[in-house]
Amino acid sequence: MLNLKVSARWKKDDGQTVELDQRLLSTLKTIDEKGSISLACKSLGVSYRTLWSQIQQYNEMLGEDLVATHGRAGACLTRFGHKLIWMVEQGNVRVAPDLGMVGEQLNAEWLDIDQNKPWISLALSDDLVLQGLFQNTALYKKLQVSLRWSGSIAALSALHRGEVRVAGCHLPVGLEEHSHVHQIMRRWLRGSNLSVVELFERDIGWMSRPVASPPTLDDVAKRRALLVNRNSASSTHHQLNALITKACLNPEELPGYYHEENSHLAVACTIAAGHGDLGLGIRAAADHYGLQFRSVSKERYFLVLHNNDLNYPAMEIMLPWLNSPEVLAQVEQTAGYRATHLGRTQALEVFLNEIQEK
């Protein structure tokens, strides 16, 4: 199968380009993390001389210093070095959903597909565990899958337009503090002919860089911190709106409110890079970039499909797979996730009433 990846090059003022290969980026990240050339050498398994020679080589090619040394005090990235690694990292996480979708489309168009293999199309709201699960090669041997990643509202919109058979989305548990979110999502979660397949429960909360006094919405309102938001087609965007309303704040006056990212990982990356201070997201995204996480609520992630598609050949393969020990283990071993009702199927209205009453 075709796997698309991003490659990065730095274009100098004289028009020459320098390949920013993975070795360079890994070296810079390790120095940044360890705060010392010597410790970075131990971590990377290379000699001091070799590592310093590599850095000097890239300094010369780029025409900029990447690392600043401080004698016994260690080493750190220069402003340029810091910019370089985070520009590439943000580029990767921002285009990842689109690259995945294009890759799926090209594989479907060009590869010789077993005509007897059941096929199914899904639009899934952003989730790190699901992205890992749907890279399962054993599943693809039995099933032809067409995937797109989007926000919850965009996924449900695709389902109603008939573009996909299954939409994946999430809702916060409980109605009292989340009535605004449930009200918006119910416009898309409508139809007596729809069923829900439950997947897992996950924690959502505030993500910020590790500090003694983490920033709050009040700090954002007072211009002491910068917010990072999700796009308006996501349920997380509307959960943030509900929290802003609860705090009696005006979203239009909050710095960074209109800085929208297309995934939880992209929000976390932006904060880790220092281009934002506070964002709402899942614990797994915060852990990925070493951010501080303060839980706000729990939410249930589920699949929505038409009742008659529960007996669709592809679903007869996918449902047992969702109930498998392999999937259960991958969900449970991820921080902030619980496979409480994995694979349980019920009518949409029954499910909505259940999570609202929690």
Sequence and secondary structure as in RCSB ss.txt:
>XXXX:A:sequence
MLNLKVSARWKKDDGQTVELDQRLLSTLKTIDEKGSISLACKSLGVSYRTLWSQIQQYNEMLGEDLVATHGRAGA
CLTRFGHKLIWMVEQGNVRVAPDLGMVGEQLNAEWLDIDQNKPWISLALSDDLVLQGLFQNTALYKKLQVSLRWS
GSIAALSALHRGEVRVAGCHLPVGLEEHSHVHQIMRRWLRGSNLSVVELFERDIGWMSRPVASPPTLDDVAKRRA
LLVNRNSASSTHHQLNALITKACLNPEELPGYYHEENSHLAVACTIAAGHGDLGLGIRAAADHYGLQFRSVSKER
YFLVLHNNDLNYPAMEIMLPWLNSPEVLAQVEQTAGYRATHLGRTQALEVFLNEIQEK
>XXXX:A:secstr
        EEE TTS EEE  HHHHHHHHHHHHHSSHHHHHHHHT  HHHHHHHHHHHHHHHTS  EEE GGG E
EE HHHHHHHHHHHHHHHHHHHHHHHHHHHHHHHHS   TTS EEEEEEE  HHHHHHTT HHHHHH EEEEEEE
 HHHHHHHHHTTS SEEEEEEES STTTHHHHHHHHTTS  TTEEEEEEEEEEEEEEE   SS   HHHHHTTSS
 EEEE TTSHHHHHHHHHHHHTT  GGGSTTTT EESSHHHHHHHHHTTS SEEEEEHHHHHHTT EEEEEEEEE
EEEEEEGGGGGSHHHHHHHHHHTSHHHHHHHHTSTTEE TTTT EEEHHHHHHHHH  
